[in-house]
Amino acid sequence: MSIKTSRRGFLKGAAGLSALGMAGCCTFGRRTARVPNGKIRLAAVGVMGKGYSDWMPMIQSGLAELVAWCDADATKRDAALTAKDTKKVPGLAEKLAKIPFYTDYRKMLDDQSKLQIDAMTISTPDHMHAAVAIRAMKMGIHVYVQKPLVRTLWELDYFNKTAKENGVVTQMGNQGSSLDSMRRCTEVLQSGILGDVKEVHVWTNRPVWPQGKNVEAWVKGHPNGDPVRKGLNWDAWLGVAANRPFLDRYPDDADVYDPWKLGKNVYHTFTWRGFFDFGCGAFGDMACHTMNLAFRGLELGGVSDAICTKIESQNDIAYPLKSVVKLTYRERDSKARPGVKLPAVTLYWYDGNIKPDAAIMPKWAAANEGKVPNTGCYIIGSKGAVLMQDDYGGKCAIALNDDKAFTDVFEHEAAKAVPRVIPFRAGSSAAAGKSTVAMKGFATGHYIEFLDAIRGEGPVYKQTNSRCFSDVEYSIPQMEGILVGCIAQRLPNQKLNWCSCKQSFDVAAANALVKPFIRSGYEF
């Protein structure tokens, strides 16, 4: 039985809720399943890579069945059928082989009357997230969208409005949100244990894919392009982006940044991320993870301004190799502690293996030979500090002013006294009562939470007014600051003041980057 059987009744009810100003405000105002034993009819857009790790856990859960899949590269279908995890399940490959496969998501959605899709995973290059998700949401389809949720600020506002107008469940793919350690450290921070927090530092080792001036030089030096690979629907891959020739690979001796040896692909696969037209660079890739703790724990919201203070390898086509961006978040009222006014926060973002100076974290440096973790988030308050030592919030430690050293957030005596208020997700537990967690399979709780929310099951989080911890109430404001930072990277050394209400900057060149190019035929 399809969960869609109650759609007409739901939409009728949602219209009534909308008149009361309630539609889209919480999961209870959204279309949810009332078929406890029915499976959610799932479609996957983006089949391998992150796509595979998104849709596979959902069908493995037994709560969903795959009814359609789509990838602009048809070779990814065979790759999925022969993947190790697919072969582990008897008969799964044979079952998947019978499912309709599309290279163009528009044609898949045109077949919705026969496919009856309830939910969709969207694991495409960044520039297609909004186009696919918004069209799907307008059809009442719930969407799990990989981070970054969208590529531009205009798309972000459009996504937010569409999700709420259509009463669908959304979940952004910053899967660390479901870790016990992330949730525990979030509630510890929200308790006010650090006093007034006015400064945060977040850093990453990304990019690990080609970007910078040498990429620009290569692309401009090859205007005629290369033959399109067999099986690749280049027009569908480009989607909303402006027409251009396909570029296959850099030669092995090309002088392009490629520390992880990703195969020297120019655009496809994965190496699209550094291009302005297709991705959001290191900031868009990792800040949804590494800023997650600070954003949740400090209840950050509106970003007021941004400035890129350091940049290396600036160019007109791709993101830089290294940068430092300073974001300012406005003063705000605490939701976790009603009546408390939280101060404005300055957040420093570092990418390209730039790290904050160890001098800002003397207790950590003294115990670790002066070394700063490779990636992390450091939150400084008037009464102490919190250090996240990884990308996802799996390792969190705290040191108050009178402490001699940092202690795991689960073991610190003052932190232990903070009440538990955020439910944990099964399948995302901390190891041995500490905040160190095995990364393999740790995201399962995040995926199942999305499916549970569609079914109307699971707790409603106060932080999001939803059963999804990364629903629009959270993902939209978090993404806004990130995307403002991405624009700052393109206009370095200029302070850009942003007004969310007006959806505009005070600098014309920045306003020109708010809305994406949308190619004819791919409007949404």
ZANU-958291 format. One record per residue (C-alpha): x, y, z. Coordinates in steps of 0.5 Angstrom, whole numbers. Example, Ala and Ser with C-alpha at 12.3 -4.5 7.8 and 13.67 -1.06 7.14 Angstrom:
2
  east north    up
    25    -9    16
    27    -2    14
//
This chain:
524
  east north    up
     0     0     0
     3     7    -2
     3    12     4
     1    17    -1
    -6    14    -1
    -8    20     4
    -5    25     0
   -12    29    -2
   -14    29     5
    -8    31     8
    -7    37     3
   -15    39     5
   -13    39    12
    -6    43    11
   -10    48     8
   -14    49    14
    -8    49    18
    -5    54    13
   -11    59    15
    -9    59    22
    -2    60    21
     0    53    23
     2    49    16
     9    48    16
    11    50    23
    12    43    26
    11    35    24
     4    35    26
     2    40    21
     6    36    15
     4    30    11
     5    24    15
     4    16    14
    -1    13    17
     0     6    15
     5     3    20
     6    -3    16
     7     0     9
    14     2     6
    16     9     4
    16     9    -4
    23    12    -5
    27    15   -11
    34    16   -11
    37    22   -15
    45    20   -15
    46    13   -15
    53    12   -12
    58    15    -8
    55    19    -3
    48    17    -6
    49    10    -5
    51    11     3
    44    15     3
    39    11     0
    42     4     2
    41     5     9
    34     7     8
    32     1     4
    36    -4     9
    32    -1    15
    26    -5    12
    22     2    12
    23     4     5
    23     1    -2
    27     3    -8
    22     5   -13
    26     9   -18
    33    12   -19
    36    17   -23
    43    19   -25
    46    23   -30
    51    18   -31
    48    11   -33
    54     7   -31
    53     8   -24
    47     4   -24
    52    -2   -26
    56     0   -21
    51     0   -15
    48    -7   -18
    55   -10   -17
    57    -6   -10
    60   -10    -4
    54    -8     0
    49   -10    -5
    52   -17    -6
    51   -18     1
    44   -18     1
    41   -24    -3
    37   -22    -9
    38   -15    -8
    42   -14   -14
    36   -18   -18
    31   -13   -15
    34    -7   -16
    35    -9   -23
    28    -9   -25
    27    -2   -22
    26     4   -27
    32     8   -28
    33    15   -31
    39    19   -33
    34    26   -33
    30    27   -26
    25    31   -30
    23    25   -34
    23    21   -27
    18    26   -24
    14    26   -30
    12    19   -29
    10    20   -22
     3    18   -23
     6    11   -24
    12    11   -20
     8    14   -14
    14    17   -10
    13    18    -3
    20    21    -1
    27    22    -5
    34    22    -3
    38    28    -7
    46    27    -8
    48    30   -14
    53    36   -15
    51    42   -11
    48    46   -17
    42    41   -18
    40    40   -10
    35    46   -11
    32    44   -18
    31    37   -16
    28    38    -9
    24    44   -10
    20    41   -16
    19    34   -12
    17    38    -6
    12    42   -10
     9    35   -12
     9    33    -4
    15    29    -4
    19    29     2
    26    30     1
    33    28     4
    38    33     1
    45    32     2
    49    38     4
    50    44     3
    42    44     2
    43    49    -4
    48    53    -8
    46    60    -7
    42    64    -3
    36    65    -7
    35    58    -8
    35    57     0
    30    62     1
    26    59    -5
    27    52    -1
    25    54     5
    18    57     3
    17    51    -2
    18    46     4
    13    50     9
     8    51     3
     8    44     1
     8    41     8
    14    36     7
    19    33    11
    26    35    10
    33    33    12
    40    36    10
    45    31    10
    50    33    16
    49    26    19
    54    28    25
    47    31    28
    45    25    30
    51    23    34
    50    22    41
    56    26    43
    54    32    38
    47    32    41
    50    32    48
    55    37    47
    49    41    44
    45    41    50
    51    42    55
    53    49    51
    46    51    51
    46    50    59
    50    57    59
    56    53    62
    61    57    58
    58    64    60
    58    69    55
    61    66    48
    63    71    43
    68    68    39
    68    61    35
    74    58    31
    72    53    26
    77    50    21
    78    44    16
    83    40    11
    79    41     5
    79    42    -1
    82    36    -3
    80    36   -10
    82    41   -15
    81    48   -15
    84    55   -15
    88    59   -21
    91    53   -24
    84    50   -25
    82    56   -28
    88    56   -33
    86    49   -35
    79    50   -37
    80    57   -40
    86    53   -44
    81    48   -47
    75    51   -50
    73    46   -55
    72    40   -49
    73    33   -50
    68    27   -52
    63    26   -47
    64    19   -44
    60    13   -46
    53    13   -41
    54    20   -39
    48    25   -40
    52    31   -40
    46    36   -41
    42    33   -35
    49    33   -31
    49    41   -33
    42    42   -31
    41    49   -29
    48    51   -31
    50    55   -37
    52    50   -43
    59    49   -44
    63    43   -47
    65    37   -43
    72    36   -40
    74    29   -38
    81    29   -35
    87    33   -33
    93    30   -35
    97    26   -30
   103    31   -30
    98    37   -30
    99    42   -24
    93    42   -21
    92    41   -13
    90    34   -12
    92    31    -5
    88    25    -5
    89    23   -12
    82    23   -14
    83    21   -21
    85    28   -24
    77    28   -27
    76    36   -29
    68    36   -27
    66    29   -26
    66    25   -22
    66    29   -15
    71    34   -17
    66    39   -19
    66    41   -12
    71    47   -13
    67    50   -19
    63    56   -17
    58    54   -22
    57    47   -19
    59    47   -12
    61    51    -6
    68    49    -5
    71    47     2
    66    52     6
    60    49     3
    62    42     3
    65    42    11
    62    48    15
    55    44    15
    59    39    19
    64    43    23
    60    49    24
    54    44    27
    56    44    34
    57    52    35
    51    53    31
    46    49    35
    50    50    42
    50    57    41
    43    58    38
    46    62    32
    41    65    27
    42    71    23
    49    73    20
    50    80    20
    56    81    16
    62    77    13
    69    79    10
    74    74     7
    81    76    11
    86    72     7
    86    68     1
    90    64    -4
    90    63   -11
    83    67   -12
    81    66   -19
    74    67   -23
    72    60   -24
    74    56   -18
    74    57   -10
    81    59    -7
    86    54    -5
    86    57     2
    82    62     6
    80    65    12
    73    68    13
    70    72    19
    62    72    20
    59    76    25
    52    73    28
    47    77    31
    45    78    38
    39    74    40
    34    71    45
    36    64    48
    30    59    46
    33    54    51
    34    59    57
    28    64    56
    29    71    58
    37    70    57
    40    75    51
    46    71    48
    51    76    45
    53    77    38
    58    72    36
    64    73    31
    66    66    28
    72    65    24
    73    60    18
    79    57    16
    80    52    10
    86    49     6
    89    47    12
    90    53    15
    89    53    23
    88    57    28
    94    59    33
    95    54    38
    96    60    43
    88    61    43
    87    54    46
    93    54    51
    90    48    56
    90    44    50
    96    46    47
   100    44    53
    97    37    53
    98    36    46
   105    38    44
   102    45    42
    99    41    36
    92    44    34
    87    38    31
    87    37    24
    80    39    23
    75    42    29
    71    47    32
    73    51    38
    68    55    42
    71    60    47
    66    63    53
    68    67    59
    67    61    64
    71    56    59
    72    53    52
    69    47    48
    74    43    43
    71    39    38
    76    35    35
    74    32    28
    69    34    23
    62    31    25
    62    32    33
    64    25    35
    70    28    40
    68    33    44
    72    36    50
    71    42    55
    75    46    60
    72    51    65
    77    56    67
    79    53    74
    80    46    70
    88    44    69
    86    40    62
    80    39    57
    76    33    59
    71    29    55
    64    32    55
    61    26    58
    66    25    63
    67    32    66
    63    33    73
    60    40    71
    58    38    64
    55    31    68
    50    36    72
    47    39    66
    40    35    64
    39    31    58
    34    35    54
    35    32    47
    33    25    45
    39    21    42
    38    17    36
    39     9    36
    45     7    32
    49    13    33
    51    12    40
    58    14    43
    63     9    45
    64     6    52
    60    12    55
    65    17    51
    65    22    45
    69    18    41
    65    14    36
    66     9    30
    65    13    24
    63     7    20
    56     7    19
    55    12    24
    50    16    20
    44    11    20
    40    14    26
    40    20    21
    37    17    15
    32    13    20
    30    19    23
    28    22    16
    24    16    15
    21    16    22
    19    23    21
    15    21    15
    11    16    18
     9    21    24
    14    17    29
    19    19    34
    20    25    38
    19    32    36
    25    37    37
    24    43    40
    30    46    36
    27    45    30
    19    44    32
    20    38    28
    22    30    28
    28    31    24
    34    35    27
    36    38    21
    29    40    18
    29    47    15
    28    50    22
    35    49    23
    38    48    16
    36    54    13
    39    59    18
    45    55    18
    46    55    11
    45    62    10
    51    64    14
    55    59    10
    53    62     3
    54    69     6
    61    66     7
    62    63     0
    60    70    -3
    65    73     1
    71    68    -1
    69    71    -8
    70    78    -6
    76    78    -1
    77    84     3
    70    87     3
    66    87     9
    59    85     6
    53    87    10
    47    82     9
    40    83    11
    36    77    11
    29    80    11
    31    84     4
    35    78     2
    40    83     0
    47    85     1
    50    93     1
    55    91    -4
    52    91   -12
    57    85   -14
    55    81    -8
    48    82   -10
    50    79   -17
    52    73   -14
    45    72   -10
    41    68   -15
    44    62   -20
    44    62   -27
    38    57   -29
    38    54   -36
    32    54   -41
    28    48   -40
    31    47   -32
    27    52   -29
    24    50   -22
//
